[in-house]
Amino acid sequence: MPEIFGRESELRRLLGLVGDVAAKRGGAVWLEGEAGIGKTALLARITVEAERLGCQVFDAAADRLTHRFPLRVVLDCLGISARAADGTYRDICAQLRDGNQPDSVDPLPAAVERLVGIVERSCAEAPVVMVIDDIHWADEASLLVWHHLSRLVEELPLLLVAAARPSRPRSDPGFLQQEYRAAAVLLSLPPLDAEAVARLAGHLTETTEIGPAMRHTLDRAGGNPLYVRELVDALSREGHVAKRDGGRLADLPDEATDPPLPRSLAESLTSRLSFVGTDTLGLLRMAALLGQTFSVTDLRKVSERPVVTLVGAVEEALTAGLLVEAGPRLAFQHGLIRHALYETTPTALRVALHNQAARALAESGAPIERVGEQLRASLAIDDTEFDDGCLDWLAHNGRMLAHRAPESATELLSAAICLLPTDDARREALQAAKARTLVVLGWPEQAQALCERVLAETRDRRLASEMSWHLAWSLAVRGLDEQAAEVIERALRTPGFERPWLARMHAMLGQVMLIRGEFESANSAVEQALSEARPIHDGFALGLALHVRAAALARQCDLAGAVDCYDQARAELGDAPENTDLRLLVLGNRMVLLFGLGRVDEAESALHEMLAIAEHTATPSQLASVRLSAANHYYTTGRWEDAVAELDAVVELADRMTRQNRRWLHGLSALIAGHREDDETFRRQLAAAGDDPSPDSQEGAEFLLLSKGIQAEVEDAPEQAVSLLTEALLRGERFGTRYIWLPLLVRLAMSTGDTAAGTRAAQACEDDAAVGAVPNIVAAAQHCRGLLDREPVAVRAAAEIYRTINQPPRHAQALEDLAVLLAERGQLTAARAEYARAAEIYTELGASWDLRRADARLRPHRLRRTRGRRPRATTGWDSLTPTERKVARLVADGLANPDIAATLFSSRRTIEVHVSHILAKLGVRSRVEVAVIAMRNATNASRDGNKLTSR
């Protein structure tokens, strides 16, 4: 019997109707879903159940030729043929055959009546279930029979089940739409959600879990069960499915991540598209070149056809469900179909089409990244040589392409440079563009090698100035300050050095001096950079110089002055694409300072601005950094579900991240899982992060260190955590992010009797607090001192600061520690009150591990937690976070994910994660169901508010 995945609720509804007809109560069902969406499996299951209950079952499936033969589908359903044993059946067939003769009376009306009579007599013998799949292909006479029968279901034990596609390839009679469907139970089958797809794939691979790479590949199927089955089968045949964890998990091996569509599957899929015209199919192949989503304008340009000639083909593709509207653009309903169309286009033709598309888009003034995508695609298909037109275009647009689409740029520029002789004037322009691309991508080693090679060869002063700047950056960003300073000073001594690059060099020199702690030299270099950049209005140089000045002010404890300076830098940078990386850095530092000063709302606004910039103009690496900053902010402010959503969204960018950011991702993911006792996720994230959380730098490692602390406590080995954190303290830098984990080190050190380690940690935190009077660090210093001296007053002061600057997790930790210290002094009433406050915050966060730890620490003092607020619901509307409720209400307003993202200053991918979480918590599978629940809760809230007002 066919397995049902993700269709359980529809199956229960259908089986209930089968039970009703077996009990002599008729009915009608209109089952709507696109091809392969699971209709056939459902129909098979209800057919088996109907036979088990003693019903007579008549079933048939129409096809695209059925509508040419009157009554064909109904005759097939009832088993009527010219060779039937029943004479009545043979007579009906003869009547229809003879009716085709010239001058004969139309036999259809009489045949319709006789067929309805046959069904009525069958119902007198036993309940009848009639099933027709793909009824949208049926002829009008068959639909007329179905219509007549639908008017009898209230009088007869008759269940009619009609299955159809949502968009029919031809128009059916209006009465079937208006009367039958209106009276029937309507069951719409949307695409399967991600979890149902994973369950189906697990069944097919005989595993219990599907890994992230395979899940990503299965997204191509668009939730269509048939496509999922065929894709899994094809991947298995091609040897791309690897089983791990003792055969429990199926995933793609690293070398097969996002593999090409197997040829056999691509040909099978495209062969099913024959129901659309050849003109439509050709246009779809052209659209497939443009990606999963595309605009009609781009399709017009690439196909070189007027819009009016596209109308018919586009409408046919929409009606057939191959394309869907995606706001102002069009999209392929299934990524798998788009890949199949693309892969089955002959290679030589694809190369020619991509080149044609690139020329057409360039001539029409389309954004250069779209032109670059087409050139890159042709290069990926065949290691072809660019013509002079392409080389000229790259030489002219390479620098801008570096900022708009750096990954495309680096491939195209590398290929183009290899084609040109050393005396070609375009070669140096391409090399300069490639150096800029490497800088944007954050690949300093490659940038250094290229810049040194070009500097050794070029005689062009302007190019030498630009290459010197990129060389200095490639050294400084890797912490090679001495070498960077040498490059800068040599460049500044070079006669004829270009003025814009001169200003930037002075700004970078200031940054190097600041890292060395030479504040006067840094300030002098910044002043020089500003004086050189202002007359020529170089926004980047001005922004970099002001960024360095702001960092110096922060290091000198003038945080408010640093924020003002960052504001000036932000204004100078503007919104030029080439300034995106520095702009995000400035905004990020500004956000941290605002949050540290307790200006939480302003920090949140800065974060929204960063997310908006990153979503539209940042590289994947930059976008990952911003999302991690958002997750960090949400974790710190107690919005853990929002933090998880950002972390889930950033996972797909893991291969584009720096080492530090990957450590940040896994550390924060593990930390939240550890607090919530999600052991599987906790251990998986720790394993992904590696064994050494601070190999060469603590950047991004603070949350990993906290996670290791939780692991040690869970395993009752606090000495291991003390050793790990003490080593990190000795190897780390002063005035960094260590204040985040220093209170944990002091607490664990004191619990193990290692007073020396606790004293060292408390002193380090107090030293950091003295450098910069940041509330975060001041609170951590008081927290550490109170734990070391067993002094409740200091810990209470820390708790109050955490509360004031909106840091619930740290606030709860301080309250827990305060309760323990008060209990040690015998102040049990006060201890119980602080214990209850900590427990309330932990409960709201879902921090079950912290609750258990607090219970264990206070149990020796005979303190038991008073059960107050219930744990937060895990399902239903009450389980949604404030952000998820906002998203649900916007879904109810009919907004698409990109519009919701714009409204909430979030990213499209993060909203997708939120919607996925909402569907899971509410136990529904469609946005329509989310909208119904959201509107119902809004109505209830309004009603409750009115009651309160009337009182």
Steps between C-alpha positions, in 0.01 A plus 500: 500500500643846414666684789360841591747772595370842594144413391379348825228757570354470147507120526309509829238727342459273198483182707229665709296563185551140390368392840199727449409345164538152645240615755269598211581876503613638165734784420736660248866595515703730280867412555725765352873480454756525224650198327695271729394681815362184659145465362556149368624364833199645680258359244659158531470505878131595501427240229647226719307625802174516303540141384579392856172656619300316233448787258495463124793694356510642146812690402674639194764753404459740211787600279559786258335309212187402694312818419498402131277196567149565638427327833834316484601564861158406648484184288848404620402575859191274487679228304275536195636374169378337178623162630333524841301198619206722590275552196398847620864606497549366146182676389622838632827463309313404183268798541797736527672337203190518279444862604814594308330413171378786274146622564472294821341638816745627759537201737669690784194624695350151512838346590545748784161404643572127469840539676341693787241221528778238521657683792162533675438124469850427632430719804191291571722193529781648713661839573697630201827693488583651159848642450631686197857628504607790275138586429615824339570292184146356487267570208193716551256208482686319780492818706126522435456149646711604800284808543178297500644254751613782729136606535412151629759461778256623765254227401732207426788324682733643239841662550645686201870580512636724222870584493632784285785741456452851642559650155336302222656494154159562346173650616242266645124570507393773736250282682778270624672798650196675639278217624700185551802666659281725712313198643807280539752473782798690362841356586796694367839327501778757536868405457645295785684696766871443565444251782259288296750499212771388742278219633425384147870511409583311819249230402650474152860481629406279798641751748351704782664835428592703192810719511509873411669463159244248382214710642632794299505290181149366569375860513517483119196271506283779635317265738372276219510138629544353153797724429646422843480127426657537158774729625592267788499201264720683250745617767521146636563354155776756437667412833443844653322380817727417793378340822659603829461450875461126461255533210271731694564816294497549123680795345707599201877459527694827503612463139141442383336797672233641265587250223383551142166349410549146368440494126245219517290690752523826304380328182220325687376827646510695175318220316201565728474859379363402159154623597619859439569636155843500341508881508436499876759228557761697305426813699530302824843377393602862446356596840697217662820684401395794717470302823226386733330842492508752218324807369292514184718794394815286513322217321398742226857628464658156493245345264505814283123484467239771557301466822175448308636179348592365845151531644357172371798289599531654846126456564518136392797437730315666791182303431695174484659577836854507360544866590359699790488869575758619754406861562591697188709208370433148379645183650516134415256310719764230547874549491526145369306589183720802441816288543359232268425753226845649541690170504319356197582800282799396282831628638601698190157662491517590869837672454368697203182594686693620805724716283199635315331575833810680629518723190127574506502589869812716464358690203174563684676649802411215740687484832854381440467207741238345270733534203779346709277206599441415135868522408595291802241237409639466149849464646382228741342297218797512268849639550435738216698804396347845534471713191629858491158635589493301825858598584423868443190472718697337784780758479244779524271345763731270696544729800128550550433130441748429782260667744171388347587134432853422625483124451399537135761772461794295626428211260442726201801722565734205557390342171528831311847587634634164379384580147680835465866558414705714738497797261119517475381822669196321639708255703594744774141623534390140544775437758394805699139382493605153613700642791193693610293182468737308726476779758120494489495121537739520795777291342813686620763239408391494134475881499854533631644268237323682214588848622869418547514353149330802340715749694812326373384534138300822461622847415156655533505728807127485550494121489805484733317724749190280497705177529699644793174571683368148443836352602499697826144382569588136435776523760317707761188282499716197591663680790833553317518858624874549462495392136188707432668805652805449277282484187311814605811701585671395176191603303482837678861569399432416134488813275178542304294273724130548411325731746186288572719202585729729700209597726403136548857404577520759777170372644632143500825616656291648779332162548836322522629757751184456708550122511851565628359726770673810358207740544681821406640355178160356416330835552762675285445254216122539524528882483719469192251260336209736569683800359581312179158337458275803562599705194441204268189376687629146532227341713691178559815675625294730722299208636812294572675789674196577715464128579859497631435815705184346649688183595767712668236691699343170610838370614544823698161452674316778311218275381253780428762680292572176314132460414488855362809430293347184362192702405723735299671204332164351407393827338823530298485141372150542357352203320761439228534123438881516525466630858274219622761307698628806688146630545392175667809508722422856609135414570597186687745680727247777556234246595732334753580834662135606513406172662789527743382849596155360574340668197330178398236645266762690301713186482202309363445769234866472400456124469194547276702731277780244477257221408337713229840584345630145523187350344525716188866584438731284715705199397408163655788536747382846605140380526612214725680743731196723528266210571738375768501848653120488502501156663748625759279800578184288529673248725629773730160669523320173574331456160635150453246386240597798284866412553433141391320628188803708402735209570286265291502755218877542513580127484471499120780758488740297717733421209535874430593595858833577656641258754403734783141530378457125472622472859251770594215317323566163661579647841180704527287216357652260754452746784126545444455125454694436821287741702189328363635146550477418130776245535511387137541853361739593780743218428469535122588870512793444736633230268461732199695774680801275564688407814703818554276806550787749518785379278641833397241764582201535729303684233168320465594248772326651805177305452693183429682543830168545681369185332807308616422625851146361480636169369743474791226569755263250339776237513582600860852603404525873587881473535522445122307821435721693744810373322361586154384848595818581691706407195279724286549782751878468490509489118234762433526871440410770744171689464336259261188290545631289786269676745225275358649185657712633788211479756460132407872443558483665844194298604647168391841582644348579840287184490817289446707689756733654241512844659805601295318451171194684633713792618681523166170505311338761724804725474505469120134603480560798729796603283275492194233705679761762587605534133151571371211589730259281303196386704534145366855469627440693822215261585719198420780639721262548795356154438850346509602694813182404684549131420865513604435681831164325562351849521128531407509880467734492198301224327175688565651809336601291198150353475348846501727616217413192294131575555539866404681423173256220407712187529262237647736196479778675694246662730360157591850358555587785735171452690572128537849573633354765731248250638781253575708764681201616706415141591859441612452791741176357631283769337256242369200729441706735283668205330164345415382825340807531275479129420139548384593797281781303336272200446235718333752628246641152437148366445422774249824426315437126505837459680423164664868426571537823696188418700640159592837649592339768717282238672808287573699794639223615735373158610772467771356815659154336508363742246246370255379688199143625523320392187377824352461565132454189292772414251439676172279303265680305230206476258209721399470877478633554854827329403580767240758762590411869457691506171324186377163651586587810299599281207178295531286816499681629192442163334131548584516841330607322181863619494761286327825416680706777333236758600492368857880521509490863388231583756691341790847613383602138465632275226286291269673180609445576869129558436487165321642339813246682719214382277633143518509521882147646505363218285663241727378658825146548374489151349389628159646480151383806313512876530122506468465297818746732674288798388182340638659437841653849509168667419319281753744600775483866399120481529521334842751758621274783380199340671693460826617860478143621453389303805768663711405844369133445580589405853 
